[in-house]
Amino acid sequence: MLPLYTLILGLSVLSILPEDVIGRCEMAIMDPAPVILTSFGSRHLLTDAQVPFVRDSYESVQMYCAGGFEVNGGSYNWMKLKDTSEIFTCNLDHFNSKKYPSHAISSVRCRGTTVSLMFESRTSLPDCGDHMTLVVAQDFGEMGSIKSAGICYDIVGLELKYVSYTAYPPKNRLIEKQVQLGQLNVLGLDINVTYTKSLFKTVSPMVIEEYWKKDNQLKQLFGGVIFEYTSLVQDEDIRRQLAGYEEMLSVVWLRSLRTGNWRLWLNALQAAIEPAGSKFDIRLGVSGQLSMPLMRECNASRILSIELDNGHSPLKLPAHIWAHVRDLHPTGKAQDEFVVIGHNSPFFKAEDMNEFCPTMCEQVAWLKNSVFGSLRDYPAYGLVQCCRVQDVAHKLDNFPGVAEGSVSTSTATPAES
């Protein structure tokens, strides 16, 4: 039998060992990142995986990826897991998966590029009856589903009409069978859609750079490239859920607008939502084609577009980016519903904004008192204004909810007079 002092000494040493020595595991979460599926009684929650991802010994976690998983134990080869959900268990100092219990796993990512699946809904988005209504969602069968976005898409012309989502998803998203707050609730996950990247325009940053080098007028006016091709959805929380679908969601942005006032109004939206728990339905689209003024005396202009060498039609440069904002908890004030217009043109002048619509950003309290409210009129950050729906619904291409019989008109940037 061990002497008493030896036993006490041994227990003392064990009590001061760091947690990771007595059993803690860490796993790298790679992009595209899986999400965590947690069941708590009758409720099922979906949360983002925290980085670094750490669990105590013998603790298990269930993860979800729409197209299955890829896991790595530190070697050059990634192992594939085809199931959409997988259980990972901390075994003293490393993770094992249910499928590969004898393999230590140090990294995990979603297989392919998508985190969510795509479906077609037989119920159409507003003013999308002639096109496809697509839904990006995570489907959990009998437990329910979570819809991230609805997309109105012209599959024949390969043209995005608009994107719908509800801002913002909570950190713990509840998986529900029939009810989801906001405009996506009525959409069904009726037909599985196999997303094929080759169907859509694939545009590398080099394409825009080459276009810029060849266009002497633009190069002389601006020097470096001022446009970029990236997702219309710039909200990071929503964008993460739409990972892998960039080819069908991307548009040409004026860089100063995207990184300036457009980002600032989204920051203001998030700041308005967080303390009050408010929710907003958002619809995003583009309108018009960007034109460059040529001769002042003739009021002439040149429509800008980028020729592609992969057989697709030319890449349009939109004149405007629009966002239809609707508060799900209306107060009876002007800020309950309005349209944010981003002028996607370096040629648009601040004095032209009142001709486009009587601006009303100052009537939206959470915008008026934000950084956006102070900088929205500065061209260096991209000119942005707020409009009443009735003032611009007939002016914007693909804007949903235009009164029957009205005609959408082009909104090319006004030439200098």
N, C-alpha and C positions, 0 to 999 in steps of 0.2 A: 504494500500500500504506500502511496506517495505521502511524504511528510506534509503536514497541514500548510506550512509556510510556502512549500513548492506549489501546492494547488492554488493558494491565494495569489501568488506571484503570476501564475499562468493566467488566471482570470483577469488580473489587473492589466496584463499586456493585451489580452483580447479586447478589453473594454476601451483601450485607447487607440486601437487600430483604426485608420481612416476607413470611411464607408466603402470606398472603391476596392479596398483590400478584402473586406468581408463579403462583398457581392454587389457590384453595380455594373451595368452594361451601357455602352454608348454606341450609337449607330449613326453614320452619316446619311443625311437625307439629301439626295441629289435631285436635280430637275430633269424631267417634270416630277414634282414631288407628290407622293401619295397623301391621302387624307386619312384621319383616324376615325374609325367607326366605334362608337361606344354605346352599349345598351345599359340603361338604368331603369330597372323595373319594366314597365310597358313602353317606355320612351326610348327612342333611338336618336343619337346625336352624331353630327359630323363636324369635326374640327380639323384645323390645319396642324400638321406635325411641327412641333417646336424644334428649333435648332439652337444648341445641340440637343439631340434626342437621347434622353437618358431614362433608364428604368432600373428599379431595384431587382435584386436576385429573385428569380422565380415569378416575376410579374410578367403578365402577357398583355399584348396589345393587338387589336385587329386593325389592319390597314386595308384601304380600298384604292384600286386603280382600274379605270374603265377597260384598259386593254391588257391587264395582267401586270406582272412585275419582272424586274431584273434585279438580282442580288449578287453581291460580290463579297468574297472573304479575304480580299487583299491581293488576289492574283490578277492576271490580265484578262481572264475570262469571266464574263458575266453569265450567271445561270438564269434561265427563264422559268417563270411561274405563270401558267396560263390563266389560272382562276382570277376573278376580279377582286376577291378578298382573300387575305392570308393572315394567319395568326403567327406573331413573332414572340418568342419567350426568352427572357433574360436567364441564362444558365451560368450563374456565378459571375463570370466576367465577359461573356460574349452572348450574342443573340443567335438563336436557332429558329428556323421556320418549321411549320408543321410538316411541310413536304420534304424538307431536307434537315431532319433532326440531328444528323451527325456533322453537319457543316457549320462552322462558325461564320457568321455574317457580320460584316463591318459596314456595308453600304447598301442602300436600297433606292430604287427609282421606279417610276412607272414605265412599262414597256411601250415602245413607240414614242409618240410626241404628245398624245392627248391624255388629259386627266378625266375628262367627261366624255360621254357618248353623244351622238347626234341622232335625232329622230325627226320625222315629219309629222306635223299635226294636221289632222283633217279639219280642225277648227282653225280658221285663218286669223291672222293678225288684221287690224283695221286697214282697209284699202290695200289688201294683199291677195284678193281673191284670184287675180290672174297670175299670181306667182306662187312660189313655194314658201310655206311657213315652216321653218326649221326650228327645232328646240335643242339647245345644248343642256344636257341634264345628267344626273347620276340616278340610275334606277336600281332600287333594292328589292324588287319583286313585291312580296306580300307586305314588307315593312312600309313601302311607299317610295317616294322619289323626292329629289330636290332639283328644281329647274333653275338654271343659272341665267339663261338669256333666250330670247326669241329673235329670229332673223327672218326678215322678209327679203327673199332673194329671187332674182330673175335668172333661172338656170339656163335659159336659151341664150340670153345676151351676156351671161356671166357677169351680172351687175348687182352689187349690193344696193338694196333700196333703203332699208333702215334696220337698226338693231334696237331691241327693247330689253330692259332689265329693271330690277327694283333695287334701289340703293338704300341702305347697304345691308349685305348679309351679316347677321350677327356672328360673333366668334364661335358660338355653339349653334349650328344650324339644325333645326328639328326636322327629322325625316317624317313626313306625314303622307297619309294615303290619299286624301282627297282635297285638302285645303292648303293653299299657299297664298300668303298675302300679296296683293298687287296684281298687275296686268297679266302675269304668266299663268295664273291659276286656271284660266279657261282652256289653255292649250293642252292637247293630249300628246302622249308619247306613243303614237299610233303605228308608225312604220319605222323600223330600224333603217338608218342611212349609213352606208359604208363610205366614209370620207376618203376621197381620192385626190391627193395633192396635184397630180398631173393635170387634172381637169381645169385648174385655176391658174391665173397669171402668177408666175413666179418671177419676182423682180428683185435683183440684187442691188445693193447700194451703188455698185459700179455703173449700173445702167443710167442712173440719174447723173452721176459724175461725168460720164461720157457725153450725155446729152448737153450738159452744161459747157463742156469744153468745145463742142461743135457750134453752139449758139453764141456767136460773137457779140450780139447785142446784149444778151443777159450777162455774159462774162464781163463786158465793159462796164455795165451798170453796177454790178454787185461784187465782182471779183470771185470770191469763193461761193460754193454751193449753199443756197439758202433753203432748199426743199429736201424732204426726206420721205421715204415710203415706209409707213408703219401702220399699226392697227388704229382703226377709228376709235376703238374703246381704249381710253387712256386712264381710266380708273384702275388702279393696281389690284384691288380686291377682286373685281370682276374679271379683269384681264387674266389673272392667274387661273381662273376657272375655265377660260376660253383658250388655254394654251393648246397649240397644235392646229388651230383653225385660222392662223394669221393670213394665209393666202386669200381667203374669201372675205376677210374683214379689213384688209389694208387699203389705205388711200394715200394720196400725196399731200403732205402737210407742209405749210410754211413753218419752218423750224422755230422761229421766234414766237409764233402763235402757240404752237404745241407746248413748248417749254416755258412760255410766259403766262399770259392771262388765261389761257385755257386750263392750264394746270392750277392756276390760282383760284379760279371759280370752283374747280373740283375740290380743292382744299377747303374752301369756304363751305361747300355742301357737306363735307365730312364733319367739319367742326360744328355745323348746325345740327347734325343728326346725333352726334355722340352723347351730349348731355341730356337731350330730351327723348331720345329713342324714336325720333320721327322716321318716317319712311317716304320715299319719293319714287314714283314711276318715271323712268327716263327713257326717251327714245332719241336715237342719234342717227343723223344722215348727212349727206352732202348735197350741194345745189350749185347749178350753173357751171360754166367753164371759165377758167381764168384767162383774161385777155390783157395784152400789153399795149398801152397807148403808143402810137407811132407818130402821127403828124398832127400837131395841135390845130392847125388851120382847117384840116379836113375831117377832124374828129375820127380818124382812122385808128384801128386797133388790130392786133394779131392774136388769134386764139392759140393758146399754148397747149401742146400735147407731146407725149414722148413715144416715138416709134419703138416697137419691140421686135426683136428678130426671131421670136419663137412661134410665129404664126398667129399670135393673139392680136386683137385690135389695139390701136394706139392707147396708151395710158393717159387718161384725162387728168388735168389739174383742176380740181374744183375751186370755184370762186368763194364758196362759203361752207363752213361746217356748222350744223345746227344741232341743238339739244332741246327737246320738248320736255319740260319739267312740270310734274304734277304732284302736289302734296297729297298723300293718302289720308291726312287728317286736316281737311280744309278748315280755315278760320273765317272765310267770307271776305278775305282781303285779296288785293291784286297779286300778292306773292303766292297764292294758292296754285296758280297755273300760268306759265309764261314760257317764252322761247329764248334761249341764249344763242346769239349769232356770232360766230367767229369769222372775221373777214380774212380769208385765206390768201390774201393778195398783198404784195408789197406796194401796189399802185393805188390801193384804196385809201382815200383821204378822210381824216377825222370829220371834216365838214360835210362829207357825204352821208354820214350816219343818220342824220335826221331825215334825209330824203328816203332812206331805206325803211325806217319806222321811227315813231316817237319813242325814244329810249325811256325805260322805266326801271332801271337797275336800282335807283335810289328808293323805290317803293318796296324792295325786297330787303327786309331788315338784316338778314344774315349775310347778304352781299354788300350792302351799303357800308357796314361797319368792319369790313374785311380788308385785307391788303389788296384784293382784287378791286374793291370799290375805289381805292385810291389810284390804281394804275391802269384801269380799263381803257382810258382815253390816250394812252401813250403808245405810239406806233412801234417803239422799240420792243414792246412786250406783246405785240399783236393786238389789233383793234377788236374789241368785243363789246356788244351791246345786248340789252334785254328788250324784248318786244312782247306785246300782247299777241295772243294767238290769232285773233281776228285781223291784226294788222299785217301778218306775214304768211298766213296759211296758204293764200293764193299765189304767193311769190316764190315759195320754196319747192323745189323738185322733191317728189316722193314723200311729202309731208302727209302723215295719216290724219284723217278726220276732216279733210276739206269738204265743205258743203257740196252736196250733189249738184252737178251741173257746172261747177266752177272749173276753170282750166288752169293747170299749173304752167307757169311761164319760166323761161330761162332767166337766170340771174347773173349774167356775165358782168364782170366788174366794169363800172362806168369808165369810159375813156376820158382823158382830160379834155376840157373844153376851152 
